[in-house]
């Protein structure tokens, strides 16, 4: 990338401070753009979901990987639980979504408690592993909560064989004026479900898969304790990427842990961070990192800058670290500070190979939390920062009461925040569509067919706050 002549300010920049100038282009369609990364993670869209316990669970992991991204499972999760989650994720179908199932004698109350766990919004009623009905929230409206599902389930549901192409399933649903097909194995047992939108997405996205054709997933490791043993256990459990994670990545303990894990030669990419300088980037690479995580303080749940004054505006941090990493043949992830598709595109233009997203995905069906409804009828989930009091309490549960109390005095980050479920984009796939549409368009404006070309061809300028405001649409109803 390069700046327009005269557009290099004497201060660091955030994503809001910059804009991309359109180039002459031969790329006429967004679908001609390849969003795959080249950093060894196998992502086919440039999205990595951050290792936040309020965001990164197994539902999120399988859904994001099915669309080409990758999720980092949090470092606080015990190894047996990680192994169980990885096994679940890798057993998922590459096209059909995982169904939510109940037996015919389950109650309407049971169905309503589970129906929001998946964006497809349906419960498949099964008997001997065979689908016999479909229940939706609409099926349960104005029905006694103790009613059995056998009495409310639709039995004329659409079915399709597991071998059917997504386009075939879409056409079948179109012909039946239905939205969801139950996918069955050759013997009639349940394989999954697929919506009309899911069928379209299956034609547009390529899942992120490993050498065995199974969905990819990453796992985080802290820098304390027996890092070698944990790293070995995570890779043995099936983790495709290891993420060595701490708030201040440019420290001796991180470098020591990196050298230990790197010497194990586990055969997976090793991401480490976080840093915001070329010096920090070079030190982590020298210690063995194949990917460097960039960002201190830009996250929505992070109060580090207000508490400590430490950090750096994210666009400039990503650009400097990416330049340093690329000179050594290594890549960076931009971690934090993205709130719009434009921010993701600008991080990629600055040189990031993938962009980490956390709180933006917290208010979706796929995040681990339960749905809540406030007194105004707003649907939301709770999110919290990983250095917050809530996260620190979970991470130090095995410590003595005194040590827990002492560590609790020094938390940073918001302990609880309400993340509204956007009615227009309530599922993580809706947000992925939103982000990827923006990034694809950015590439066509820049004349780029790949993310590497976007970085090479991007021409950026610096704008005032008024310039940024000019590009925002007027409020709805203006």
ZATOR-458540 format. One line per field, with one value per residue (C-alpha): residue in three letters; x, y, z. Coordinates in Angstrom, 2 decimals, decimal comma, padded with zeros to 5 digits. Example, Ala and Ser with C-alpha at 12.3 -4.5 7.8 and 13.67 -1.06 7.14 Angstrom:
% residues 2
residu = ala;ser
east = 012,30;013,67
north = -004,50;-001,06
up = 007,80;007,14
% end
This chain:
% residues 478
residu = unk;unk;unk;unk;unk;unk;unk;unk;unk;unk;unk;unk;unk;unk;unk;unk;unk;unk;unk;unk;unk;unk;unk;unk;unk;unk;unk;unk;unk;unk;unk;unk;unk;unk;unk;unk;unk;unk;unk;unk;unk;unk;unk;unk;unk;unk;unk;unk;unk;unk;unk;unk;unk;unk;unk;unk;unk;unk;unk;unk;unk;unk;unk;unk;unk;unk;unk;unk;unk;unk;unk;unk;unk;unk;unk;unk;unk;unk;unk;unk;unk;unk;unk;unk;unk;unk;unk;unk;unk;unk;unk;unk;unk;unk;unk;unk;unk;unk;unk;unk;unk;unk;unk;unk;unk;unk;unk;unk;unk;unk;unk;unk;unk;unk;unk;unk;unk;unk;unk;unk;unk;unk;unk;unk;unk;unk;unk;unk;unk;unk;unk;unk;unk;unk;unk;unk;unk;unk;unk;unk;unk;unk;unk;unk;unk;unk;unk;unk;unk;unk;unk;unk;unk;unk;unk;unk;unk;unk;unk;unk;unk;unk;unk;unk;unk;unk;unk;unk;unk;unk;unk;unk;unk;unk;unk;unk;unk;unk;unk;unk;unk;unk;unk;unk;unk;unk;unk;unk;unk;unk;unk;unk;unk;unk;unk;unk;unk;unk;unk;unk;unk;unk;unk;unk;unk;unk;unk;unk;unk;unk;unk;unk;unk;unk;unk;unk;unk;unk;unk;unk;unk;unk;unk;unk;unk;unk;unk;unk;unk;unk;unk;unk;unk;unk;unk;unk;unk;unk;unk;unk;unk;unk;unk;unk;unk;unk;unk;unk;unk;unk;unk;unk;unk;unk;unk;unk;unk;unk;unk;unk;unk;unk;unk;unk;unk;unk;unk;unk;unk;unk;unk;unk;unk;unk;unk;unk;unk;unk;unk;unk;unk;unk;unk;unk;unk;unk;unk;unk;unk;unk;unk;unk;unk;unk;unk;unk;unk;unk;unk;unk;unk;unk;unk;unk;unk;unk;unk;unk;unk;unk;unk;unk;unk;unk;unk;unk;unk;unk;unk;unk;unk;unk;unk;unk;unk;unk;unk;unk;unk;unk;unk;unk;unk;unk;unk;unk;unk;unk;unk;unk;unk;unk;unk;unk;unk;unk;unk;unk;unk;unk;unk;unk;unk;unk;unk;unk;unk;unk;unk;unk;unk;unk;unk;unk;unk;unk;unk;unk;unk;unk;unk;unk;unk;unk;unk;unk;unk;unk;unk;unk;unk;unk;unk;unk;unk;unk;unk;unk;unk;unk;unk;unk;unk;unk;unk;unk;unk;unk;unk;unk;unk;unk;unk;unk;unk;unk;unk;unk;unk;unk;unk;unk;unk;unk;unk;unk;unk;unk;unk;unk;unk;unk;unk;unk;unk;unk;unk;unk;unk;unk;unk;unk;unk;unk;unk;unk;unk;unk;unk;unk;unk;unk;unk;unk;unk;unk;unk;unk;unk;unk;unk;unk;unk;unk;unk;unk;unk;unk;unk;unk;unk;unk;unk;unk;unk;unk;unk;unk;unk;unk;unk;unk;unk;unk;unk;unk;unk;unk
east = 000,00;000,98;-000,39;-001,53;001,08;000,96;-001,19;001,36;000,48;002,94;000,75;-000,66;-003,95;-007,09;-009,31;-011,62;-008,71;-008,10;-009,89;-009,08;-008,82;-010,38;-007,97;-008,48;-009,62;-010,28;-012,12;-015,76;-017,44;-017,14;-017,32;-014,01;-012,23;-010,45;-010,51;-008,23;-005,30;-001,72;-000,63;-000,97;-004,20;-006,33;-008,92;-010,84;-012,26;-010,07;-011,90;-010,52;-012,87;-011,05;-010,59;-013,21;-015,34;-018,43;-017,87;-015,80;-017,68;-018,22;-021,37;-019,49;-016,49;-018,34;-020,45;-017,52;-015,30;-018,12;-017,97;-014,16;-012,99;-011,54;-012,36;-009,79;-011,04;-010,23;-007,16;-009,16;-011,03;-009,68;-007,92;-010,57;-013,27;-011,20;-010,69;-014,42;-015,19;-012,60;-013,97;-017,49;-016,40;-014,48;-017,43;-019,74;-021,04;-019,40;-022,73;-025,66;-026,06;-026,20;-029,83;-031,32;-033,21;-035,83;-038,02;-041,77;-042,62;-040,53;-042,53;-043,07;-041,15;-038,15;-038,34;-038,57;-035,49;-033,45;-034,84;-032,62;-029,43;-029,15;-029,82;-032,00;-034,62;-035,96;-036,18;-036,17;-038,32;-036,64;-037,54;-034,83;-032,59;-035,13;-036,86;-040,63;-041,43;-040,19;-041,02;-040,38;-041,09;-044,23;-045,40;-045,23;-047,02;-050,16;-049,68;-049,59;-045,96;-046,59;-047,93;-045,95;-044,06;-045,84;-048,97;-047,44;-044,73;-045,17;-044,97;-045,04;-041,48;-039,09;-036,42;-033,36;-030,64;-027,24;-025,78;-027,97;-026,12;-026,95;-028,55;-030,83;-031,93;-032,58;-034,72;-036,65;-037,38;-038,37;-040,82;-042,36;-042,32;-040,52;-037,41;-035,82;-034,99;-034,19;-031,14;-031,14;-028,60;-029,19;-030,76;-033,19;-031,43;-030,95;-027,83;-028,58;-030,71;-030,26;-032,12;-032,54;-029,98;-027,66;-027,88;-026,88;-023,99;-022,74;-022,28;-020,55;-018,15;-015,48;-015,19;-011,87;-010,85;-007,80;-005,97;-008,67;-011,44;-012,68;-013,49;-010,57;-010,35;-007,63;-006,90;-005,25;-002,42;-001,36;002,25;002,06;002,41;003,59;003,08;004,83;002,49;-000,60;000,54;001,20;-002,18;-004,04;-002,41;-003,04;-006,69;-006,82;-006,20;-005,09;-003,51;-002,00;-002,40;000,00;-001,88;-001,23;-002,14;001,50;003,20;006,55;007,89;010,52;007,99;006,24;009,52;010,57;007,21;007,42;010,87;009,70;006,66;008,47;011,17;008,47;007,92;004,22;003,48;000,83;000,98;001,94;000,37;001,58;000,88;-000,14;002,31;002,05;005,61;008,08;010,51;007,93;007,02;010,63;011,30;008,30;009,22;012,82;011,43;009,37;006,03;004,73;001,91;002,01;-001,14;-001,30;-003,36;-003,24;-006,34;-008,63;-011,17;-014,72;-014,43;-010,92;-010,17;-006,36;-005,78;-007,99;-006,48;-002,84;-002,36;-000,73;-001,56;-001,45;-003,99;-004,73;-004,26;-000,73;000,10;-001,05;000,81;004,14;003,96;002,83;005,73;008,19;006,65;006,50;010,17;010,83;008,32;005,80;002,23;000,16;-003,41;-005,10;-006,69;-009,42;-010,92;-013,13;-016,72;-017,63;-016,72;-014,56;-012,34;-011,72;-010,87;-008,50;-006,71;-006,16;-004,98;-002,49;-001,04;-002,90;-003,54;-006,57;-008,64;-009,68;-013,24;-014,59;-017,41;-018,92;-019,93;-021,04;-024,60;-025,39;-027,25;-023,99;-022,16;-022,20;-024,41;-028,15;-030,57;-032,07;-034,90;-034,94;-038,03;-038,18;-038,25;-034,64;-033,02;-029,38;-026,54;-023,94;-020,29;-017,18;-013,50;-010,88;-009,02;-012,21;-013,11;-015,49;-012,86;-010,12;-012,39;-012,94;-009,25;-008,11;-010,74;-008,04;-006,04;-006,31;-008,93;-006,19;-004,55;-007,92;-008,72;-005,31;-005,56;-009,12;-007,83;-006,07;-008,61;-009,00;-011,91;-015,68;-017,12;-020,59;-021,91;-025,19;-024,65;-027,88;-029,04;-029,43;-032,84;-031,39;-028,26;-028,96;-026,66;-022,90;-023,33;-025,36;-022,43;-019,96;-022,04;-021,99;-018,22;-017,26;-019,51;-017,70;-014,23;-015,01;-016,23;-013,10;-010,99;-012,91;-012,41;-008,70;-008,35;-007,39;-008,38;-006,71;-005,94;-002,26;-003,09;-005,25;-002,25;-000,01;-002,39;-004,13;-003,78;-004,91;-005,48;-005,96;-009,24;-010,62;-013,43;-015,75;-014,52;-015,37;-018,77;-019,52;-019,29;-021,81;-025,41;-028,15;-030,07;-033,01;-036,18;-034,36
north = 000,00;003,61;006,96;009,65;012,35;014,75;012,40;011,15;012,76;013,18;011,06;007,53;006,63;004,64;003,05;006,10;008,33;006,80;006,19;004,15;005,77;003,79;002,59;001,77;-001,85;-004,89;-006,63;-006,20;-008,61;-009,09;-012,84;-012,67;-011,83;-014,58;-013,86;-016,74;-016,05;-017,14;-017,39;-021,17;-021,14;-022,36;-019,61;-018,82;-015,59;-013,25;-013,72;-015,14;-015,15;-014,06;-016,39;-014,70;-016,98;-014,87;-015,40;-018,46;-021,70;-024,80;-023,50;-020,39;-022,48;-024,87;-022,10;-019,78;-022,60;-023,71;-020,26;-020,19;-018,48;-019,95;-019,63;-019,60;-021,55;-019,71;-020,59;-020,95;-024,02;-027,29;-029,59;-032,37;-029,82;-028,46;-031,99;-032,63;-029,36;-030,02;-033,52;-032,11;-029,38;-031,79;-034,18;-031,49;-031,59;-029,15;-028,00;-028,93;-027,11;-029,04;-029,69;-029,11;-032,29;-033,38;-036,40;-036,33;-036,43;-033,34;-030,24;-026,96;-025,36;-027,56;-026,49;-022,78;-023,05;-024,50;-022,98;-019,87;-021,93;-022,04;-019,36;-021,74;-021,44;-024,99;-028,10;-031,45;-033,99;-037,40;-040,96;-043,63;-040,99;-040,45;-037,09;-037,23;-033,52;-029,94;-027,38;-023,62;-020,76;-020,05;-023,63;-022,98;-019,61;-019,50;-023,14;-024,45;-024,88;-028,47;-029,54;-032,40;-031,72;-034,59;-032,42;-029,27;-030,57;-030,10;-033,49;-032,30;-030,93;-030,90;-033,60;-033,96;-036,61;-035,80;-036,18;-033,39;-030,31;-027,04;-025,65;-028,71;-028,16;-024,48;-025,31;-027,89;-025,32;-022,72;-025,14;-025,93;-022,28;-023,45;-022,19;-025,27;-028,74;-031,70;-033,49;-037,27;-040,06;-042,93;-044,98;-042,19;-041,02;-037,34;-035,69;-031,98;-029,09;-026,52;-023,28;-021,51;-018,91;-021,67;-023,34;-020,08;-019,57;-023,10;-022,11;-018,80;-019,81;-022,48;-024,05;-023,91;-027,56;-029,55;-032,23;-034,75;-032,49;-031,60;-028,13;-026,19;-024,78;-022,99;-023,01;-020,51;-021,09;-018,76;-018,05;-019,42;-022,99;-025,93;-024,36;-027,21;-029,84;-027,79;-027,05;-030,74;-031,70;-029,14;-030,31;-033,94;-032,97;-031,72;-027,97;-026,70;-023,46;-022,56;-019,01;-017,98;-015,12;-012,44;-008,77;-007,62;-009,86;-008,05;-009,54;-012,10;-014,66;-014,65;-014,99;-017,89;-019,64;-019,13;-020,68;-023,68;-024,34;-023,61;-026,16;-028,85;-028,60;-029,47;-028,88;-026,18;-022,38;-020,59;-017,18;-014,97;-011,53;-008,93;-006,25;-002,88;-002,18;-003,43;-004,28;-006,42;-008,11;-008,97;-010,33;-012,68;-013,89;-014,52;-016,57;-018,75;-017,07;-017,70;-015,18;-012,08;-010,66;-006,87;-004,65;-003,23;-001,43;-001,10;-003,77;-002,83;-004,57;-003,30;-000,42;-000,77;002,62;004,45;002,59;002,72;005,05;002,11;001,10;002,48;003,53;000,31;001,18;002,47;-000,47;-002,98;-001,23;-001,03;-004,59;-006,00;-004,30;-005,76;-009,23;-009,29;-008,38;-011,63;-013,74;-013,85;-012,56;-010,57;-010,70;-007,39;-007,92;-005,51;-002,18;-003,32;-002,13;-001,90;-003,88;-000,92;-001,47;-005,08;-004,00;-001,30;-003,74;-006,05;-003,15;-002,29;-005,79;-008,09;-011,63;-012,09;-009,86;-010,93;-010,19;-010,52;-008,44;-007,74;-011,43;-011,62;-010,56;-013,49;-016,78;-018,69;-017,08;-019,20;-016,97;-017,19;-014,74;-012,13;-009,65;-006,29;-004,33;-002,61;-005,93;-005,63;-009,04;-009,21;-011,38;-010,51;-010,03;-009,24;-008,53;-011,21;-009,01;-008,04;-008,99;-011,67;-013,29;-013,01;-014,70;-017,65;-017,89;-017,89;-020,23;-022,70;-020,02;-019,35;-016,86;-014,33;-014,65;-014,35;-011,22;-009,72;-010,36;-009,05;-005,59;-005,26;-006,26;-004,23;-004,45;-004,29;-007,11;-007,07;-005,41;-005,99;-006,91;-006,35;-009,02;-007,09;-008,03;-007,62;-009,68;-011,93;-014,77;-014,76;-015,82;-012,65;-010,62;-012,64;-011,86;-008,18;-008,12;-010,17;-008,14;-005,00;-006,50;-007,91;-004,49;-002,86;-005,23;-004,36;-000,64;-001,23;-003,42;-006,47;-010,11;-011,34;-009,99;-009,83;-007,66;-005,46;-004,74;-004,13;-001,84;000,02;003,81;005,47;009,01;010,67;012,39;014,69;013,71;015,64;013,56;010,36;011,73;012,65;008,98;007,82;007,33;009,44;007,82;005,64;007,68;010,95
up = 000,00;-000,31;000,79;-001,57;-002,05;000,87;002,99;005,51;008,87;011,73;014,04;014,19;012,53;013,35;010,71;010,87;009,86;006,44;003,15;000,06;-003,36;-006,25;-008,95;-012,59;-012,57;-014,73;-011,87;-012,80;-010,36;-006,63;-007,26;-009,13;-005,86;-003,90;-000,15;000,87;003,18;002,53;006,17;006,50;008,50;005,60;005,87;002,68;004,13;006,21;009,52;012,77;015,75;018,89;021,87;024,07;026,24;025,44;021,71;020,78;021,40;019,32;017,60;016,53;015,48;013,18;011,61;010,90;009,57;007,28;005,70;005,52;008,69;011,87;015,58;018,38;021,40;024,67;026,71;029,95;028,69;030,20;027,73;027,93;027,09;024,19;022,88;023,07;021,27;018,55;018,00;017,68;015,23;013,03;012,87;011,41;007,87;005,45;003,97;006,22;009,53;012,78;013,75;017,18;018,06;020,58;020,95;020,24;023,96;024,75;025,66;023,89;026,78;025,93;022,29;023,08;025,32;022,44;019,26;019,45;019,74;015,96;013,37;011,36;014,12;014,00;016,16;014,35;016,15;015,91;016,74;016,43;014,82;012,04;011,53;012,04;012,38;012,48;015,15;014,95;017,33;015,29;015,89;019,63;019,65;021,82;022,81;026,37;027,41;028,53;025,12;023,62;020,39;018,68;018,73;017,21;014,86;011,11;009,40;005,79;005,97;003,02;002,97;000,75;000,55;001,99;-001,51;-002,96;-004,23;-002,46;-005,62;-005,79;-002,20;-002,92;-005,94;-003,93;-001,22;-003,82;-005,39;-002,00;-000,81;002,30;004,05;005,62;004,36;006,58;005,18;005,59;005,14;002,74;005,53;006,43;009,60;010,26;008,79;009,24;008,04;005,29;004,71;001,40;002,44;003,66;000,25;-001,45;000,97;000,34;-003,32;-002,47;000,31;000,57;004,04;005,86;006,03;007,08;005,10;006,03;004,73;008,22;009,52;010,97;014,49;016,48;020,20;022,53;024,99;027,78;028,68;032,24;033,45;031,38;027,95;026,15;027,58;026,84;023,29;022,65;024,10;021,98;018,76;019,75;020,28;016,68;016,89;013,47;014,73;018,11;019,40;022,16;023,74;026,33;026,55;026,45;023,93;023,83;027,05;028,01;029,25;025,88;024,02;026,26;025,79;022,02;021,86;023,87;021,68;018,44;019,35;019,62;015,85;016,16;012,48;012,88;012,46;015,66;016,20;019,06;020,46;021,09;019,92;018,18;016,98;014,40;017,19;018,97;015,71;014,87;018,37;018,27;014,80;015,89;018,79;016,46;015,67;012,15;012,68;014,90;016,51;016,41;018,68;022,20;023,39;020,35;021,37;022,30;025,70;026,44;028,84;028,68;027,07;029,55;032,50;031,47;028,51;026,72;023,17;019,67;017,02;015,19;011,51;012,07;014,33;011,72;008,91;010,74;012,09;008,73;006,95;009,48;009,26;005,46;005,23;007,14;005,20;008,06;008,47;010,97;012,22;012,97;016,39;017,46;016,58;013,68;013,78;010,09;006,96;005,88;008,93;007,95;004,39;005,63;007,94;004,98;002,84;005,59;005,26;007,65;006,37;008,64;010,90;014,38;015,47;019,00;020,46;017,04;016,96;020,59;019,79;017,48;017,79;017,61;020,55;023,73;025,88;026,41;024,85;027,15;026,61;028,41;029,48;026,07;024,23;022,99;022,54;023,65;024,89;027,50;026,60;028,64;028,15;028,80;031,28;033,11;036,68;035,41;033,18;035,81;038,37;036,03;035,16;038,80;040,24;041,36;043,23;046,94;048,09;048,89;045,47;043,72;045,70;044,97;041,21;041,21;042,15;038,81;036,18;032,99;030,61;030,82;032,93;031,42;028,30;026,50;022,87;020,98;018,55;015,30;013,82;010,31;011,01;014,01;012,96;012,56;008,93;008,32;009,63;007,57;004,46;005,44;005,99;002,94;000,65;001,79;001,43;-002,02;-003,14;-001,72;-003,82;-007,00;-006,33;-005,76;-008,86;-006,79;-007,33;-004,13;-000,67;-001,53;-004,56;-002,34;-000,14;-003,16;-005,00;-002,16;-002,26;000,95;002,09;005,46;006,28;008,95;011,30;008,98;006,05;007,91;008,91;005,29;004,33;006,91;005,74;007,25;010,12;009,12;008,80;008,04
% end
